[in-house]
Amino acid sequence: SVVQREGCKGLMIAVEKELLGFDRDSYQKKYFTPAVRRECVSKIIRAMTRFPGDSELQEIACMALRNFHTEVNDPRRITDSSGLNCIGAISDAMRNFPYSVQVQVAGCEALVKGLLLQ
């Protein structure tokens, strides 16, 4: 799960940089297309379902999904291969780690941001 954790962290940082206005005309802007972003969301959800017991991965994945809510049209429609969507994955993470402040905060931020933007 270390690979998935670091992958989610990298995606979260890439989106944050773009949201903050860094690298507007760089490789990231040219190749980080909407289709690629949708695939990234799907991969994040898949990592969350494959490693439900990794609290750090769940926290980072929720933070990444929070950022992708502004970057992907209706991320709730994007699912992993089992049909689980963003809200389901975030809810599962929060349910699996009820005493992890980090997971709860990241999950709430992702849900609130996603629901407010829809």
C-alpha positions in Angstrom: 0.0 0.0 0.0 3.0 2.3 0.2 3.0 2.7 -3.6 -0.7 3.6 -3.6 -0.2 6.0 -0.7 2.6 7.8 -2.4 0.6 7.8 -5.7 -2.4 9.4 -4.0 -0.1 12.0 -2.4 1.5 12.9 -5.7 -1.9 13.3 -7.4 -3.1 15.5 -4.5 0.0 17.7 -4.7 -0.3 18.0 -8.5 -3.9 19.2 -8.3 -3.1 21.6 -5.4 -0.3 23.2 -7.5 -2.6 23.7 -10.4 -5.3 25.1 -8.2 -2.8 27.6 -6.7 -1.8 28.7 -10.1 1.7 27.1 -10.3 2.9 25.6 -13.6 0.0 26.9 -15.7 1.7 26.3 -19.0 3.8 23.3 -18.1 3.7 19.6 -18.8 1.0 19.3 -16.1 -1.4 21.6 -17.8 -0.8 20.0 -21.2 -1.1 16.4 -20.2 -3.3 16.4 -17.1 -6.4 16.5 -19.2 -10.0 16.0 -17.9 -9.9 12.3 -19.1 -6.7 11.8 -17.2 -8.2 13.5 -14.1 -11.2 11.1 -14.2 -8.9 8.2 -14.5 -6.9 9.5 -11.5 -10.1 9.7 -9.4 -10.9 6.1 -10.4 -7.4 4.9 -9.4 -7.7 6.7 -6.0 -11.0 5.0 -5.3 -9.5 1.7 -6.3 -6.6 2.2 -3.9 -9.0 3.0 -1.1 -11.0 -0.2 -1.7 -7.9 -2.4 -2.1 -6.4 -1.2 1.2 -9.3 -0.3 3.5 -7.1 -0.9 6.6 -4.5 1.7 5.8 -5.5 4.8 7.7 -2.7 7.0 6.2 -3.7 6.0 2.6 -7.4 6.7 3.4 -6.5 10.1 4.8 -4.3 11.0 1.8 -6.9 9.6 -0.7 -9.7 11.7 0.9 -7.5 14.8 0.6 -6.8 14.0 -3.0 -10.5 13.5 -3.8 -11.2 16.8 -2.1 -8.9 18.5 -4.6 -10.3 16.6 -7.5 -13.9 17.7 -6.7 -13.0 21.1 -8.3 -11.2 19.6 -11.2 -13.6 16.9 -12.5 -17.2 17.4 -13.6 -19.4 15.5 -11.1 -16.8 13.1 -9.6 -19.7 11.2 -8.0 -20.2 9.6 -11.4 -16.6 8.2 -11.5 -16.4 4.8 -10.0 -13.9 2.0 -9.5 -14.3 -1.4 -11.2 -16.8 -2.5 -8.4 -19.0 0.6 -9.0 -18.0 2.4 -5.8 -18.0 6.2 -6.3 -16.2 9.0 -4.4 -18.9 9.5 -1.8 -19.0 5.8 -1.1 -15.2 5.5 -0.8 -15.0 8.5 1.5 -17.9 7.2 3.6 -16.3 3.8 3.9 -13.0 5.4 5.0 -14.7 7.4 7.7 -16.7 4.4 8.9 -13.5 2.2 9.0 -11.6 4.8 11.1 -14.1 6.5 13.4 -11.4 7.4 15.9 -8.9 8.8 13.4 -9.2 12.6 13.5 -7.1 12.9 10.3 -9.4 10.6 8.3 -12.5 12.2 9.7 -11.3 15.7 8.9 -10.1 14.8 5.4 -13.3 12.9 4.7 -15.5 15.7 5.9 -13.6 18.3 3.8 -13.9 16.1 0.7 -17.6 15.5 1.3 -18.4 19.2 2.0 -16.4 20.5 -0.9 -17.9 17.9 -3.2 -21.4 18.5 -2.1 -21.1 22.3 -2.2 -19.7 22.3 -5.7 -22.4 20.1 -7.2 
